[in-house]
Amino acid sequence: MLSGKRFRIASPYYDDYAMMAADSGLFDIKMAVSKATHAAKDCKALSFDKKEEILKRAAEKLRFNRTTQEQVVKMTGMPIYFVRKHLLEET
């Protein structure tokens, strides 16, 4: 975010675990919406094959690794087996 500020989010399930999150304001939100609006226009001009290629690359980058799975468990309180099962169904 533009402000560069971050804040701590404590896990309600694990007393010794917390994450840092970006702090955003109205300006950040307006900037994101503006960029998304322009990107949507650019996207309309792309061929189906190019859109498919972009989405496949994004999907590869968004895969959940072990660290991310552990973060989901610690922040939601869900059992690891449930998180893994859910993530496997989504991919």
ZIGI-V674800 format. One record per helix or strand of 3 or more residues. SS is the DSSP state (helix for helix, strand for strand). FROM is the first residue (numbers start at 0). TO is the last residue. Records with the same first field share a line. If there is no record, write none. Layout:
SS = FROM-TO, FROM-TO
This chain:
strand = 5-9, 17-21
helix = 25-43, 47-60, 65-75, 79-89
